[in-house]
Amino acid sequence: MFRRIYLTIALLVASTALFASSKDSVTLTPEEQQFVDSIQKTFTFQNGVIALENNKIELNVPKGFVFLDAKQSKRLLVDLWGNPPASAEGVLGMIMREGTGAFDDHKYVFTISYEHDGHVKDDDAAKIDYDDLLKQMKESTKENNEARVKEGYPTIELIGWAQKPYYDHDKKILHWAKELKFGAEERSHTLNYDVRVLGREGVLSLTAIGTMDELKTINEDIPHILDIAYFTKENTYADFDPKVDQVAAWTIGGLIAGKVLAKAGFFALIMKFLIAGWKFIALGFIALFAAIRRIFQRKKEQAYSTPSSEEETVSEPAAIEAPGEATVAEETPSASSTTEDEQPKA
């Protein structure tokens, strides 16, 4: 029973925190804060030099930033933030500011992934008209809205560049940001900030999703973010060997237009994420935290009365056994219990 309550509260808190504006901040009681802190303590963060993808990639995470590995990132994305499991496929980890909590609002997180789809030629980088490319992307996004609605997703409007594309030819790093509007959202528009590091056989991707309110903070940190990830010797862009290495089917313009993201089903995943957020926000902050308080109140009442049935018993969480994994009390399946697979999906 507690496992289901734990996941429900965690998902509600996370969704609310991610999509709420600063004016909607809610003060937790000491017990509620203790509950949130207990989850945060199960994560193990790293900094310094970290090897990824069989040592093809290294991160040098400086002071002020931290790295969360693939296993813990999946838990954060899927179990706590309510994304579909497919959203964590290929995620090598996350980069965030030191001190960022799992449920903190207005704090960005970059997910890291690697696309082994070939060597991306950068011959077109200096020739791209980014204003013209933006017009094409807007038209393409608009044309696909009918199909998105049929599949149960909200429409997407590409508002414009939040940060115009810039390609560092020497470092082989491309970065840009888009401002998006999902459905009829009235809150702050969605920010999609992308960084691509070009390598010998593929592209390292760093992607952040948040609100436009976070753009200022990301812009302040982006010089540090751009220096964190790099390819190791024999895996750099300059190590490309046309005799043995595959060339990608797209160039710089294709990366910006979303060829790699489209292949990964990016928009479907992020729309599911946003839909989940909207549903939980619709419950309202008062209702959300009232529900949490009722659970804590029920625990207090149990100290003075005997539960009439096992179904009414709410167990305390088991002690945390190891960093990076949440330990919760498992319930024994019964005819009246609902499995996780039967829970409503966003």
N, C-alpha and C positions, 0 to 999 in steps of 0.2 A: 504493500500500500504506500509506504513512504517513498519508494522509488518513483512511483507515478506522480506523487505530490511534488517530490524534489524536482523532477524534470519539468513539470508544469510551471512551478514557480520560477525556476531558472530561465525557462523560455520566455515567460511573461516579463520578467525583470529585464532580460537581455534585449528583447524586442522593443520594450518601452524605452530603455536607455538609449538604444541606437537611434531611434527615430524621433525622440522627443526634442523639442527646442529648449534652450536654456531657461525660458520663462516657465516651462512646465516641470522644472525640477521638483522632486518630492523628497522630504526629509524622512529618513527611516528611523524607526525606534531602535534602541540599542540591541534588542533581540533580532530584529530584521537585519541590521548591519552585521551582527555576528554571523548570521546565516550566509550573507553574501561574502563576508571575509573568509569563512570556512571553505568556500568554493575556490576563492582566489589563491588560497594557500596550497592548493593541490597542484598548481602549475609550477614548473621549474624553468626559469629563464636563463639564457646564456648570453655572453658577449665575448669579444676577442675573435680569434681566427677559428672558423668552423668550416669543415669540408662537406660538400654535397655532391650528389650524382657521381658516385665512385671517383671522387677527387677531381672531377672535371671542373668543378666550380668551387670557389672559396668565398666566404663572407668574412669581412673584417669589421665586426660590430663594435663601434667606438663607445666610449663612456657617454651615457645619456640615452642610449638605445639598447634594446634587448631583442633576442631571437627566441622564438618558440618553435620547437621541432615539429616534424610532420604529424606524429601521433597525437600530440597535444593540440595542434592546430585543427586536426579533424574533429577532436572532441569539442573544441570551442565553436567551430563552424556549424557542426551538425547537432550535437547534443544540447548545447547551451544557446546558440543563436537561431536554431530551428531551420537551417538550410537543408535541402535534400542531400543525401549521401553523395550524389554525383558531384556536388560542388566542391568536395574535398579531394576528388580524384586528381592525382598529379601534383597536389600542393606539397611542396618541400618544406614549408614552414612559413613563419610570419615575422615581420619586422615591425617594431612599434617603439614608441618613446618609453624610456624607463619609468616605471610607476603606473603604467596604463593598466587598469583593471579590466576584468572580463566583462563587466557591466557598465563601464564608464561611458557617459555620453560625451559627444563632441571630442573624441580622441580617435585619430585615424589609425588604421592598421593596414600594412602592405602584405598581401599574400605573395608567395614566391613559387614559381613553377618554371619548368623547362620544356620547350617545344623542340624535339629532335626532328625537325622537318627539312633540314638542309641549310646550306649556306645562303644567307640573304644578301643579294647584291645591293650595293648602295649607290650605284651609278646615277640613279634618278634623284637623289636627295637634294641636290642644289637646284634642280629644275622644277620641283613641285610648286604649283600655285596653291597654297593652303586655303585661300579663300574659295577658289573654284572647287577644291576637294571637299570643303565643308558643304557647299551647295549640293554636290552629288550625294554626300552622306545623308543630308537632310531629306532629299528626295527618296533615297532608298529606304530610309527609316519609315517615312510616311507611307510608302507603297506597301510595306510589310505589316502595317497595323491591322488591316482587315484579318489577316491570317492569325495574328496574335490574339485578337478578340475572340475568334472562333475557338481557339485553344484555351480560352478562359483567362488570358493574361490581359493586363491593362495596356493601353496604347502607350507608345513612346514618342516624345517630341524631342528632337535634338535642338536645343536652344542655341548652342554655339560653342566656340572654344572657351573654356575656362582658363586655359593656358595654351597659347598657340604652339604647335609642334616645333621642336628644336632638335636638330641632329648634330651631335658633337662628332665630327669626322675623325678626329684624332683618337678619341676614346671609344668610338663605335657605340655610342649610347644615344638612344632616341627617347624623348619624353614629351608628353602632351597631356592635356586634360580636357574633358568635355563636360558641359552642363546639360543635364537631361531632366525632362519632366515626365513622370509616370502618371498616366491617367489624368484625373482632375485634381491632383494633389495641390493643396493650398499651402502646405508647409514649405520650408526651404527646399529648393530644387536639389536633385541628386548630383553629386560630384563623382566622376569617374576619372581617376588620375592613373596614367599608365607610364611605365618605364620599360624600355627594351634594351637589353645589352646583347649585342651581336657577337656570336662566336663562330668557331670553325664549322660546326655541324648543325647549329641551331640557334635558338634565341632564348635568353633568360628573361622571364617576365616578372615584373613587380607591379601589382595592381591594387589600388586602394578605392574603396567605395565608401562614400559618406555623404554629408550634406555640403552645400556651397559655403556654409559657415566655417568649414574646416580648411578652405583653400588657403587662407592667410597663413595658418600654422604650417601646412605642408610646404608652401613656398619658402617659408623660413628654414625648413629642415631639408629641403630637396638637395642642396649642395652636399650634405652629409649622406643622404640616401643614395645618391648617384655614385659615391665612392665605396659603398659597402660591398657590393657584389662584383665579381670579376671571374674570368676564365683563367685556368691555370696553364702552365707551359704545355705546348703542343695541342692546346684546345682553344687558343685565342683566334681572333678573326684573321690575323696575319699568318696563321699556320695552315690556312686553307690550301689543299692540294687538289687542283682540278682533275688530276688523273684518277684519284680514288674517292674524292668527296662529292656528295650529291649537292646540287644547287636547288634552292627553294623555288617554288612556283610563283612567288611574289617578291616584290622589292619593298623599299621603304614605304612607298605610298600604300601598298597593300597591307602592311602592318597597321598603319594608322586607320585605314578604312575598315579594318576589323576582320581580315581574312582568317587570322589565327583564332580570334575570339569566336567567330561564327562557327568555325570547325569544332570548337569546344562547347558549343551550345551556351555561350556566355549569357545572352539576353534572356533565354528561357530560365536559367538558374537565378539570375539576379532578380527577375520579375517574381519568381516564386518567393524569394527572400523578402521583397518589398511587400507582396501581398500578405505574407505572414505578419509583417510589421503593422500593416494597416488594420488587420483583423484584431490584433491585440490592443492597439491604440484605441480602437472603437469601444473597447470595454471601459475605457476611462481610467485615469490614474487613481481616482478615489476608490473605484470598485476593485481595482487591482490590489492595492495595498490593504483594503478592507478584507479581501480574501486571505491575504497573508496573515493578517492579524487574527482572523478567525481561527486559523490553524494553530497559532501560538496560544490562543485562548483555550482551544480544545485541549491542548497539552496540559494546561493548568488545571482544567476541570477534571482531567483524568486522575490527577493526584488526589482528588477527594471522592471519586466515585469509581465503581467497577464497570467496565464496558459491558454492554448487553450481548455483544457478539464480537468475534474476531475481526469482522469487516469494519467495525467502528474504531479499531485500535490504530493509532498513528505512532509508529516506532521512531525513536531517536536515530539519527544517522550513526552508522558504525564509525569507529575511529579510523582516521586516514592512515592507510598502511604504507603507502609509498608516494613520493612526489610524482606529479603528472597524471595521477589517476584518481578519480573520485570514487570513494568507497561508500556505497549506500546499502541499506538493508534490502535484501531480495525477498519478494513475497512468494508464497507457495501458490502455484496456479490452482484455481478452483473453477467450478462451473459458472460462478457469477463474476469472476474476475475478467478484466479486459486486457488483452495482450497489447504490447506496444505497436504491433502491426495493425491493430484495429483502431488506433487513435486517429482522429481526423487529421488529414494532411493539408498543409497550406496550399 
